[in-house]
């Protein structure tokens, strides 16, 4: 077994503008489904019934004070801000590079300016609540979630297609 690809570098884009040199850290969104327990007569235990997508939150930190980050605070639409993150993962055994790209559209739920102390670095943390999420690896779509349009594709398989058809959407 070879070595796992390790994140060697990254960049972020806010509404298409590069944050190279300013983006300090990201917390890649956790993807989770809401389950409710169900146990019917004749069953020996509960099963989880999938009730839909849980909140998708993308947290990112900028080094210092970057005014552009504040531009879409209190936006009126659910998809007002687009954030694109690109990570370069490299396998040190083979040298092969893997490109992971995540795109979210949403609006800022929280901006935490952090603390300030003269002569020390500072970071500002943004939490963006997403209504759209897409992950691609080396250009191939892995996950595509468009909550308002009821689309959830995993490796090209649209898990919501039959539901949309049943509802006439």
Beta strands, then each sheet from edge to edge (+ up, - down):
strand 1: 6-14
strand 2: 17-18
strand 3: 23-27
strand 4: 33-38
strand 5: 47-53
strand 6: 56-63
strand 7: 81-90
strand 8: 97-112
strand 9: 123-137
strand 10: 140-146
strand 11: 151-154
strand 12: 157-158
sheet 1: 2+ 1- 7+ 8- 9+ 6- 3+
sheet 2: 2+ 1- 7+ 8- 9+ 10- 11+ 12-
sheet 3: 4+ 5-
end
